[in-house]
Amino acid sequence: MNGSIVVLLTLTTLQVTLGGVIHETRAGPNIITRSQWGARSSKGTIKNLQVDPPPYVIIHHSASDSCTTRANCQAKVQSFQNYHMDDKGWLDIGYQFVVGGDGNVYEGRGWGKHGAHSPLYNSNSIGICLIGNFVGQQPSAAAIDATKKLIAYGVSIGKIKTNYTLLGHRQTASTTCPGDKLYGLIQTWPNWSATA
């Protein structure tokens, strides 16, 4: 290999040296961008988070039917956006990300943007909504895996604070969201806290 440069890229982890510090970037889940799922334009400028990277990750469920195909999940995300914008009068879909039972992550407001998913935490959290009603059943394995990958990826690229606190929506507002089964599940995940 005389005169050749050999680059080894692993699909799971990439280490980048910045100013002498090694940052480990994990491979993220498959993120479907706003243009890919057919998002409407926001009705106004979405503010940036007041605290970035945010110290909180808030888990929600949509309290709707689940979806298992990209086409069906995209239709669900479009309906959530329409409801938030047309019925609630918000500027855009309230969540930063929505996760489908198909294992895809759908970009909502995206990284670094002020949410509309949990009033006391909108300025300093990432809101992730899993599509489905998880009062009596857990999300699909694909949705669980995608959610965990999204959080780990957010930490690795500096979009979620390293020592973030994971909460269920019910810990931040008077609601049963994210459903009993999903709430019980996230209590076993890294960084979940019993206190908000």
VOMAR-502864 format. One record per atom (N, C-alpha, C): residue in one letter; x, y, z. Coordinates in nm, 4 decimals. Layout:
N
A|X|Y|Z
...
This chain:
196
M|0.0834|-0.1189|0.0000
M|0.0000|0.0000|0.0000
M|0.0876|0.1249|0.0000
N|0.1970|0.1186|-0.0683
N|0.2902|0.2298|-0.0746
N|0.2236|0.3521|-0.1359
G|0.2253|0.4630|-0.0634
G|0.1670|0.5869|-0.1128
G|0.0157|0.5929|-0.1028
S|-0.0455|0.4919|-0.0468
S|-0.1918|0.4907|-0.0343
S|-0.2318|0.5279|0.1067
I|-0.3461|0.5857|0.1161
I|-0.4027|0.6162|0.2478
I|-0.5156|0.5176|0.2707
V|-0.5103|0.4498|0.3810
V|-0.6134|0.3525|0.4134
V|-0.7020|0.4126|0.5216
V|-0.8289|0.4155|0.4927
V|-0.9253|0.4693|0.5883
V|-1.0146|0.3555|0.6345
L|-1.0217|0.3387|0.7629
L|-1.1087|0.2365|0.8194
L|-1.2283|0.3055|0.8817
L|-1.3444|0.2754|0.8307
L|-1.4672|0.3347|0.8818
L|-1.5557|0.2230|0.9318
T|-1.5896|0.2289|1.0581
T|-1.6841|0.1305|1.1085
T|-1.8219|0.1922|1.1037
L|-1.9204|0.1098|1.0836
L|-2.0572|0.1591|1.0729
L|-2.1194|0.1861|1.2086
T|-2.0577|0.1383|1.3139
T|-2.1176|0.1566|1.4448
T|-2.0589|0.2731|1.5229
T|-1.9303|0.2996|1.5058
T|-1.8682|0.4052|1.5848
T|-1.7615|0.4764|1.5037
L|-1.7620|0.6074|1.5124
L|-1.6606|0.6892|1.4479
L|-1.6021|0.7790|1.5555
Q|-1.4699|0.7783|1.5696
Q|-1.4070|0.8655|1.6671
Q|-1.3454|0.9839|1.5945
V|-1.3772|1.1031|1.6426
V|-1.3279|1.2258|1.5823
V|-1.2498|1.3016|1.6884
T|-1.1305|1.3457|1.6527
T|-1.0502|1.4222|1.7471
T|-1.0685|1.5703|1.7196
L|-1.1160|1.6421|1.8194
L|-1.1361|1.7865|1.8097
L|-1.0649|1.8518|1.9273
G|-0.9661|1.9322|1.8989
G|-0.8929|2.0011|2.0045
G|-0.8347|1.9064|2.1074
G|-0.7880|1.7897|2.0633
G|-0.7260|1.6951|2.1547
G|-0.8249|1.6070|2.2298
V|-0.9566|1.6286|2.2110
V|-1.0574|1.5496|2.2801
V|-1.1200|1.4533|2.1799
I|-1.1311|1.3285|2.2180
I|-1.1916|1.2293|2.1289
I|-1.3420|1.2270|2.1532
H|-1.4186|1.2515|2.0477
H|-1.5641|1.2448|2.0533
H|-1.6075|1.1189|1.9796
E|-1.6886|1.0384|2.0436
E|-1.7354|0.9161|1.9818
E|-1.8730|0.9402|1.9221
T|-1.8860|0.9243|1.7921
T|-2.0129|0.9452|1.7239
T|-2.0728|0.8103|1.6899
R|-2.1859|0.7815|1.7482
R|-2.2536|0.6550|1.7234
R|-2.3391|0.6659|1.5979
A|-2.3540|0.5541|1.5308
A|-2.4424|0.5504|1.4146
A|-2.5848|0.5710|1.4632
G|-2.6547|0.6608|1.3981
G|-2.7908|0.6908|1.4391
G|-2.8909|0.5993|1.3718
P|-3.0162|0.6149|1.4099
P|-3.1222|0.5387|1.3439
P|-3.1485|0.5997|1.2067
N|-3.2348|0.5383|1.1307
N|-3.2740|0.5938|1.0013
N|-3.3695|0.7101|1.0260
I|-3.3250|0.8318|0.9954
I|-3.4070|0.9507|1.0179
I|-3.4679|0.9954|0.8858
I|-3.6009|0.9991|0.8823
I|-3.6753|1.0469|0.7663
I|-3.6917|1.1974|0.7837
T|-3.6344|1.2750|0.6914
T|-3.6376|1.4207|0.7052
T|-3.7783|1.4742|0.6814
R|-3.7974|1.5986|0.7184
R|-3.9273|1.6633|0.6997
R|-3.9712|1.6600|0.5532
S|-3.8790|1.6901|0.4636
S|-3.9167|1.6901|0.3217
S|-3.9511|1.5494|0.2745
Q|-3.8850|1.4482|0.3302
Q|-3.9118|1.3108|0.2901
Q|-4.0494|1.2616|0.3344
W|-4.0961|1.3071|0.4521
W|-4.2296|1.2629|0.4959
W|-4.3402|1.3603|0.4575
G|-4.3046|1.4676|0.3903
G|-4.4063|1.5586|0.3395
G|-4.4564|1.6597|0.4402
A|-4.3667|1.7087|0.5259
A|-4.4070|1.8068|0.6268
A|-4.4512|1.9386|0.5631
R|-4.5475|2.0020|0.6259
R|-4.5853|2.1379|0.5898
R|-4.4781|2.2330|0.6425
S|-4.4718|2.3506|0.5850
S|-4.3820|2.4529|0.6390
S|-4.4370|2.5022|0.7716
S|-4.3480|2.5379|0.8627
S|-4.3905|2.5966|0.9896
S|-4.4666|2.7258|0.9637
K|-4.5581|2.7609|1.0544
K|-4.6362|2.8840|1.0405
K|-4.5587|3.0070|1.0860
G|-4.4394|2.9858|1.1364
G|-4.3560|3.0952|1.1841
G|-4.2183|3.0413|1.2185
T|-4.1341|3.1280|1.2706
T|-3.9987|3.0882|1.3075
T|-4.0003|3.0129|1.4405
I|-3.9445|2.8941|1.4400
I|-3.9329|2.8151|1.5626
I|-3.8069|2.8605|1.6358
K|-3.8240|2.9019|1.7612
K|-3.7095|2.9456|1.8408
K|-3.6132|2.8301|1.8655
N|-3.4891|2.8653|1.8909
N|-3.3902|2.7664|1.9329
N|-3.4123|2.7340|2.0806
L|-3.3660|2.6178|2.1231
L|-3.3711|2.5821|2.2643
L|-3.2967|2.6867|2.3469
Q|-3.3451|2.7147|2.4662
Q|-3.2736|2.8066|2.5554
Q|-3.1513|2.7391|2.6152
V|-3.1591|2.6086|2.6336
V|-3.0471|2.5309|2.6857
V|-3.0109|2.4282|2.5784
D|-2.8918|2.4427|2.5211
D|-2.8505|2.3545|2.4125
D|-2.7035|2.3184|2.4289
P|-2.6677|2.1928|2.4489
P|-2.7558|2.0773|2.4385
P|-2.8507|2.0668|2.5589
P|-2.9708|2.0173|2.5346
P|-3.0700|2.0103|2.6413
P|-3.0389|1.8995|2.7423
P|-3.0731|1.9235|2.8696
P|-3.0467|1.8245|2.9734
P|-3.1584|1.7224|2.9931
Y|-3.2697|1.7367|2.9199
Y|-3.3819|1.6455|2.9368
Y|-3.4239|1.5814|2.8048
V|-3.4660|1.4554|2.8148
V|-3.5318|1.3851|2.7048
V|-3.6669|1.3411|2.7601
I|-3.7754|1.3821|2.6929
I|-3.9111|1.3513|2.7382
I|-3.9732|1.2519|2.6394
I|-4.0215|1.1401|2.6909
I|-4.0815|1.0356|2.6080
I|-4.2348|1.0471|2.6118
H|-4.2952|1.0438|2.4929
H|-4.4404|1.0530|2.4758
H|-4.4902|0.9321|2.3968
H|-4.6224|0.9122|2.3996
H|-4.6853|0.8252|2.2998
H|-4.7948|0.9066|2.2326
S|-4.8342|0.8629|2.1144
S|-4.9340|0.9403|2.0391
S|-5.0764|0.9087|2.0818
A|-5.0956|0.8016|2.1610
A|-5.2292|0.7585|2.2040
A|-5.3193|0.7337|2.0833
S|-5.2600|0.6814|1.9764
S|-5.3322|0.6515|1.8527
S|-5.3011|0.5080|1.8126
D|-5.3534|0.4662|1.6996
D|-5.3140|0.3367|1.6453
D|-5.1655|0.3386|1.6128
S|-5.1038|0.2215|1.6173
S|-4.9635|0.2083|1.5788
S|-4.9523|0.2041|1.4268
C|-4.8300|0.2002|1.3769
C|-4.8059|0.1862|1.2336
C|-4.6861|0.0944|1.2143
T|-4.6855|0.0220|1.1029
T|-4.5772|-0.0728|1.0796
T|-4.5091|-0.0550|0.9444
T|-4.5614|0.0341|0.8608
T|-4.4984|0.0609|0.7316
T|-4.4640|0.2078|0.7232
R|-4.3663|0.2402|0.6400
R|-4.3266|0.3805|0.6264
R|-4.4433|0.4659|0.5762
A|-4.5180|0.4161|0.4796
A|-4.6295|0.4942|0.4253
A|-4.7326|0.5251|0.5332
N|-4.7657|0.4246|0.6146
N|-4.8643|0.4447|0.7201
N|-4.8104|0.5361|0.8295
C|-4.6834|0.5188|0.8657
C|-4.6232|0.6037|0.9692
C|-4.6135|0.7492|0.9220
Q|-4.5766|0.7707|0.7963
Q|-4.5703|0.9073|0.7423
Q|-4.7068|0.9733|0.7487
A|-4.8113|0.8980|0.7144
A|-4.9474|0.9524|0.7201
A|-4.9831|0.9919|0.8636
K|-4.9412|0.9110|0.9606
K|-4.9668|0.9429|1.1018
K|-4.8955|1.0716|1.1420
V|-4.7682|1.0839|1.1031
V|-4.6918|1.2041|1.1396
V|-4.7551|1.3278|1.0753
Q|-4.7991|1.3160|0.9514
Q|-4.8676|1.4272|0.8859
Q|-4.9950|1.4649|0.9617
S|-5.0684|1.3640|1.0089
S|-5.1914|1.3931|1.0843
S|-5.1603|1.4610|1.2178
F|-5.0504|1.4208|1.2822
F|-5.0116|1.4866|1.4075
F|-4.9783|1.6336|1.3805
Q|-4.9027|1.6570|1.2732
Q|-4.8667|1.7947|1.2400
Q|-4.9917|1.8774|1.2111
N|-5.0832|1.8225|1.1337
N|-5.2073|1.8946|1.1026
N|-5.2852|1.9272|1.2292
Y|-5.2963|1.8314|1.3193
Y|-5.3681|1.8527|1.4456
Y|-5.3005|1.9613|1.5296
H|-5.1702|1.9540|1.5415
H|-5.0981|2.0528|1.6228
H|-5.1089|2.1936|1.5640
M|-5.0999|2.2030|1.4323
M|-5.1026|2.3341|1.3690
M|-5.2447|2.3884|1.3515
D|-5.3371|2.3031|1.3092
D|-5.4720|2.3498|1.2764
D|-5.5658|2.3537|1.3964
D|-5.5600|2.2533|1.4824
D|-5.6498|2.2488|1.5977
D|-5.5926|2.3173|1.7211
K|-5.4635|2.2966|1.7452
K|-5.4018|2.3573|1.8638
K|-5.3443|2.4961|1.8365
G|-5.3257|2.5298|1.7094
G|-5.2739|2.6622|1.6741
G|-5.1241|2.6783|1.6940
W|-5.0512|2.5658|1.7019
W|-4.9066|2.5739|1.7202
W|-4.8401|2.6063|1.5872
L|-4.7151|2.6476|1.5937
L|-4.6411|2.6822|1.4723
L|-4.6064|2.5607|1.3881
D|-4.5974|2.4456|1.4506
D|-4.5542|2.3243|1.3808
D|-4.5898|2.2048|1.4678
I|-4.5528|2.0858|1.4233
I|-4.5653|1.9667|1.5068
I|-4.4897|1.9938|1.6367
G|-4.5411|1.9430|1.7481
G|-4.4841|1.9786|1.8775
G|-4.3555|1.9090|1.9156
Y|-4.3329|1.7891|1.8611
Y|-4.2181|1.7069|1.9003
Y|-4.0962|1.7359|1.8140
Q|-3.9801|1.7132|1.8706
Q|-3.8584|1.7214|1.7899
Q|-3.8459|1.5999|1.6983
F|-3.8901|1.4827|1.7474
F|-3.8831|1.3597|1.6683
F|-4.0027|1.2702|1.7002
V|-4.0435|1.1912|1.6000
V|-4.1506|1.0934|1.6151
V|-4.0948|0.9590|1.5672
V|-4.1212|0.8534|1.6437
V|-4.0688|0.7212|1.6104
V|-4.1840|0.6284|1.5734
G|-4.1713|0.5643|1.4578
G|-4.2748|0.4732|1.4103
G|-4.2467|0.3287|1.4462
G|-4.3517|0.2483|1.4419
G|-4.3376|0.1053|1.4640
G|-4.2591|0.0367|1.3538
D|-4.2349|0.1107|1.2445
D|-4.1535|0.0602|1.1338
D|-4.0044|0.0713|1.1614
G|-3.9679|0.1322|1.2749
G|-3.8265|0.1466|1.3104
G|-3.7615|0.2719|1.2546
N|-3.8391|0.3563|1.1880
N|-3.7858|0.4833|1.1384
N|-3.8132|0.5953|1.2374
V|-3.7248|0.6953|1.2349
V|-3.7432|0.8169|1.3132
V|-3.7824|0.9266|1.2151
Y|-3.8887|0.9980|1.2470
Y|-3.9382|1.1052|1.1614
Y|-3.9040|1.2393|1.2259
E|-3.8315|1.3218|1.1509
E|-3.7888|1.4512|1.2016
E|-3.9101|1.5414|1.2207
G|-3.9272|1.5924|1.3426
G|-4.0312|1.6903|1.3697
G|-3.9685|1.8282|1.3618
R|-3.9554|1.8929|1.4762
R|-3.8880|2.0230|1.4787
R|-3.7373|2.0062|1.4627
G|-3.6857|1.8912|1.5026
G|-3.5440|1.8622|1.4849
G|-3.4575|1.9073|1.6013
W|-3.3285|1.8809|1.5874
W|-3.2304|1.9135|1.6921
W|-3.2251|2.0640|1.7163
G|-3.2089|2.1005|1.8413
G|-3.1827|2.2400|1.8778
G|-3.3024|2.3320|1.8740
K|-3.4211|2.2807|1.8451
K|-3.5391|2.3650|1.8330
K|-3.6307|2.3533|1.9547
H|-3.6887|2.4661|1.9942
H|-3.7847|2.4759|2.1039
H|-3.9057|2.3896|2.0710
G|-3.9477|2.3058|2.1639
G|-4.0603|2.2176|2.1400
G|-4.1935|2.2764|2.1835
A|-4.2998|2.1963|2.1642
A|-4.4335|2.2309|2.2118
A|-4.5000|2.1038|2.2635
H|-4.4239|2.0263|2.3405
H|-4.4701|1.8943|2.3843
H|-4.4885|1.8822|2.5339
S|-4.4259|1.9693|2.6127
S|-4.4366|1.9647|2.7579
S|-4.4009|2.1027|2.8123
P|-4.5018|2.1872|2.8380
P|-4.4796|2.3297|2.8626
P|-4.3629|2.3683|2.9535
L|-4.3450|2.2999|3.0650
L|-4.2381|2.3398|3.1563
L|-4.0991|2.2986|3.1071
Y|-4.0940|2.2162|3.0023
Y|-3.9668|2.1618|2.9543
Y|-3.9401|2.1916|2.8068
N|-4.0268|2.2676|2.7421
N|-4.0120|2.2906|2.5981
N|-3.8827|2.3603|2.5586
S|-3.8273|2.4400|2.6478
S|-3.7082|2.5185|2.6140
S|-3.5776|2.4456|2.6441
N|-3.5865|2.3284|2.7124
N|-3.4622|2.2613|2.7526
N|-3.4693|2.1089|2.7406
S|-3.5472|2.0619|2.6430
S|-3.5610|1.9165|2.6278
S|-3.5786|1.8774|2.4826
I|-3.5601|1.7489|2.4588
I|-3.5929|1.6866|2.3304
I|-3.7165|1.6012|2.3556
G|-3.8237|1.6287|2.2836
G|-3.9465|1.5509|2.2944
G|-3.9512|1.4450|2.1862
I|-3.9622|1.3189|2.2281
I|-3.9683|1.2065|2.1344
I|-4.1010|1.1355|2.1550
C|-4.1807|1.1286|2.0491
C|-4.3111|1.0630|2.0555
C|-4.3068|0.9313|1.9801
L|-4.3453|0.8233|2.0463
L|-4.3569|0.6938|1.9814
L|-4.5015|0.6778|1.9346
I|-4.5197|0.6397|1.8088
I|-4.6529|0.6274|1.7513
I|-4.7211|0.5023|1.8054
G|-4.8354|0.5211|1.8703
G|-4.9130|0.4098|1.9231
G|-4.9704|0.4430|2.0587
N|-5.0540|0.3539|2.1077
N|-5.1127|0.3676|2.2402
N|-5.0511|0.2596|2.3273
F|-4.9720|0.3013|2.4259
F|-4.8943|0.2062|2.5045
F|-4.9414|0.1973|2.6492
V|-5.0735|0.2073|2.6656
V|-5.1340|0.1850|2.7968
V|-5.1273|0.0362|2.8310
G|-5.1631|-0.0496|2.7343
G|-5.1686|-0.1927|2.7615
G|-5.0697|-0.2767|2.6852
Q|-4.9920|-0.2162|2.5977
Q|-4.8915|-0.2906|2.5220
Q|-4.7674|-0.2064|2.5023
Q|-4.6553|-0.2736|2.4785
Q|-4.5292|-0.2040|2.4563
Q|-4.5126|-0.1735|2.3080
P|-4.4281|-0.0755|2.2760
P|-4.3967|-0.0481|2.1356
P|-4.3258|-0.1677|2.0721
S|-4.3177|-0.1674|1.9400
S|-4.2454|-0.2720|1.8689
S|-4.0975|-0.2675|1.9058
A|-4.0313|-0.3801|1.8896
A|-3.8869|-0.3858|1.9151
A|-3.8136|-0.2863|1.8256
A|-3.8614|-0.2693|1.7021
A|-3.7972|-0.1755|1.6091
A|-3.8092|-0.0318|1.6596
A|-3.9251|0.0041|1.7149
A|-3.9444|0.1400|1.7675
A|-3.8581|0.1637|1.8910
I|-3.8504|0.0640|1.9768
I|-3.7673|0.0756|2.0974
I|-3.6209|0.0943|2.0580
D|-3.5732|0.0119|1.9664
D|-3.4343|0.0203|1.9214
D|-3.4052|0.1562|1.8580
A|-3.4962|0.2042|1.7730
A|-3.4759|0.3333|1.7071
A|-3.4722|0.4484|1.8076
T|-3.5571|0.4413|1.9093
T|-3.5597|0.5469|2.0119
T|-3.4289|0.5490|2.0899
K|-3.3825|0.4323|2.1305
K|-3.2556|0.4246|2.2042
K|-3.1396|0.4744|2.1181
K|-3.1391|0.4354|1.9899
K|-3.0329|0.4807|1.8994
K|-3.0375|0.6318|1.8802
L|-3.1575|0.6874|1.8692
L|-3.1720|0.8321|1.8512
L|-3.1136|0.9073|1.9702
I|-3.1446|0.8617|2.0905
I|-3.0922|0.9280|2.2107
I|-2.9400|0.9169|2.2156
A|-2.8868|0.7962|2.1939
A|-2.7414|0.7763|2.1972
A|-2.6724|0.8601|2.0892
Y|-2.7335|0.8655|1.9721
Y|-2.6779|0.9460|1.8627
Y|-2.6793|1.0942|1.8991
G|-2.7893|1.1415|1.9562
G|-2.7990|1.2816|1.9984
G|-2.6905|1.3187|2.0979
V|-2.6628|1.2281|2.1915
V|-2.5549|1.2520|2.2884
V|-2.4211|1.2574|2.2154
S|-2.3985|1.1627|2.1244
S|-2.2677|1.1516|2.0590
S|-2.2367|1.2703|1.9680
I|-2.3389|1.3368|1.9146
I|-2.3141|1.4528|1.8274
I|-2.3329|1.5857|1.9010
G|-2.3480|1.5796|2.0333
G|-2.3573|1.7017|2.1132
G|-2.4922|1.7713|2.1073
K|-2.5977|1.6987|2.0706
K|-2.7322|1.7571|2.0626
K|-2.8179|1.7238|2.1835
I|-2.7682|1.6350|2.2694
I|-2.8292|1.6036|2.3986
I|-2.7156|1.6007|2.4992
K|-2.7378|1.6617|2.6145
K|-2.6340|1.6653|2.7182
K|-2.5928|1.5232|2.7573
T|-2.4650|1.5029|2.7791
T|-2.4122|1.3706|2.8101
T|-2.4812|1.3078|2.9309
N|-2.5017|1.3849|3.0351
N|-2.5658|1.3326|3.1559
N|-2.7126|1.3765|3.1623
Y|-2.7830|1.3628|3.0488
Y|-2.9236|1.4012|3.0388
Y|-3.0084|1.3219|3.1386
T|-3.1282|1.3728|3.1655
T|-3.2275|1.3039|3.2470
T|-3.3408|1.2601|3.1558
L|-3.3772|1.1330|3.1631
L|-3.4866|1.0770|3.0838
L|-3.6133|1.0753|3.1678
L|-3.7216|1.1285|3.1110
L|-3.8492|1.1347|3.1821
L|-3.9624|1.0894|3.0912
G|-4.0676|1.0386|3.1511
G|-4.1924|1.0161|3.0801
G|-4.2742|1.1434|3.0877
H|-4.3560|1.1687|2.9863
H|-4.4366|1.2911|2.9831
H|-4.5173|1.3099|3.1113
R|-4.5683|1.2013|3.1686
R|-4.6511|1.2106|3.2895
R|-4.5749|1.2685|3.4089
Q|-4.4438|1.2659|3.4022
Q|-4.3641|1.3238|3.5110
Q|-4.3549|1.4755|3.5001
T|-4.3967|1.5300|3.3873
T|-4.3840|1.6748|3.3648
T|-4.5188|1.7443|3.3510
A|-4.6278|1.6668|3.3459
A|-4.7619|1.7246|3.3294
A|-4.8647|1.6248|3.3802
S|-4.9870|1.6713|3.4005
S|-5.0955|1.5855|3.4470
S|-5.1523|1.5077|3.3286
T|-5.0965|1.3892|3.3041
T|-5.1343|1.3071|3.1895
T|-5.0958|1.1626|3.2170
T|-5.1545|1.0699|3.1441
T|-5.1135|0.9292|3.1555
T|-5.0067|0.8946|3.0529
C|-4.9749|0.9876|2.9637
C|-4.8721|0.9702|2.8613
C|-4.7367|0.9432|2.9286
P|-4.6587|0.8500|2.8837
P|-4.6618|0.7759|2.7568
P|-4.7308|0.6397|2.7645
G|-4.8268|0.6228|2.8520
G|-4.8926|0.4936|2.8690
G|-4.8171|0.4081|2.9690
D|-4.8903|0.3272|3.0436
D|-4.8298|0.2492|3.1527
D|-4.7182|0.1558|3.1063
K|-4.7394|0.0874|2.9946
K|-4.6391|-0.0100|2.9493
K|-4.5105|0.0585|2.9040
L|-4.5228|0.1657|2.8264
L|-4.4025|0.2368|2.7819
L|-4.3357|0.3061|2.8994
Y|-4.4146|0.3617|2.9899
Y|-4.3563|0.4273|3.1074
Y|-4.2777|0.3267|3.1915
G|-4.3326|0.2076|3.2110
G|-4.2595|0.1043|3.2846
G|-4.1315|0.0647|3.2139
L|-4.1367|0.0592|3.0817
L|-4.0187|0.0213|3.0037
L|-3.9068|0.1240|3.0160
I|-3.9398|0.2524|3.0020
I|-3.8321|0.3534|3.0036
I|-3.7656|0.3644|3.1401
Q|-3.8330|0.3150|3.2434
Q|-3.7707|0.3161|3.3760
Q|-3.6498|0.2224|3.3828
T|-3.6355|0.1346|3.2852
T|-3.5214|0.0424|3.2806
T|-3.4103|0.0980|3.1911
W|-3.4330|0.2111|3.1266
W|-3.3353|0.2678|3.0329
W|-3.2346|0.3554|3.1062
P|-3.1170|0.3751|3.0456
P|-3.0168|0.4644|3.1069
P|-3.0719|0.6045|3.1295
N|-3.0343|0.6631|3.2403
N|-3.0591|0.8032|3.2728
N|-3.2042|0.8354|3.3112
W|-3.2916|0.7318|3.3206
W|-3.4269|0.7614|3.3690
W|-3.4174|0.8049|3.5139
S|-3.4993|0.9026|3.5513
S|-3.5008|0.9521|3.6894
S|-3.6428|0.9503|3.7425
A|-3.6573|0.9111|3.8668
A|-3.7895|0.9103|3.9309
A|-3.8374|1.0507|3.9606
T|-3.7460|1.1459|3.9653
T|-3.7836|1.2838|3.9944
T|-3.7522|1.3734|3.8764
A|-3.8482|1.4586|3.8451
A|-3.8297|1.5516|3.7328
A|-3.7501|1.6725|3.7765
